[in-house]
């Protein structure tokens, strides 16, 4: 759980700093992650 949260934070900061295909994939996955977060 903690590791996943750290990875998410890292992905979030990368999203803001860089415009990469990886960042776009993170944005696409974001709604799913938000739903998981709310359900916890």
C-alpha angles and dihedrals in degrees: 000000000000092000091052090051091051090049089050092051090048090050090049094053091045089052091056096044101042137036100215137142085252090057090050090052089051091052089050091052094044098091090052091051091048091053091050090049093051092049092056 
